[in-house]
Amino acid sequence: MLGLPVNVIGSMAIGWGVTAGLHLALGSPVGLPSGQEVRALLATIGIEPASVIPTAHQTWGAAHYTADMGEGEALAVSFYGRDATDAQLLTKMWRFVFYRHSGAPLALTRIQQVEHESSITQLAARSGARVPEVIVASTLGPSRDAVVITRAATGQPLAELGQWPR
């Protein structure tokens, strides 16, 4: 059965209206900041790298970068945007449904995720594990994205050497 043109236009208007309402209520993803944007954000807290490039491995809800500080020193920078909490919630729901165990406690905010990552890293260091030094764990920028900045680990990852599965 074919719809009248008024019905088609009305349906399209309803769809656009619902979409606009969802974007207004929940917001829309901004996307990954560029290396130059990350470099400018780092300069606001006194870290001035020579260059910033995205890492090869990215995760849902987070953006990972390597900041070249010169003289062989590099920083690992991880930004957690609005999508980070959504990603964690969906992952927990998936694990609960299929594995009947939801894993680690749910962090309700981006800053809680950053604080958790920072605390776990520092506890591992205190126990003698070789982990990167945490430099900053805070919010940064106009969208108040949570950020963890660590000294980049030295050496080559086992996955790149073919000795550890990805």
CORWO-V966620 format. One record per helix or strand of 2 or more residues. SS is the DSSP state (a for helix, b for strand). FROM is the first residue (numbers start at 1). LEN is the number of residues. If there is no record, write none. Layout:
SS_FROM_LEN + SS_FROM_LEN
This chain:
a_5_22 + a_35_9 + b_51_4 + b_62_9 + b_73_8 + a_82_18 + a_110_17 + b_134_7 + b_145_7 + a_158_4
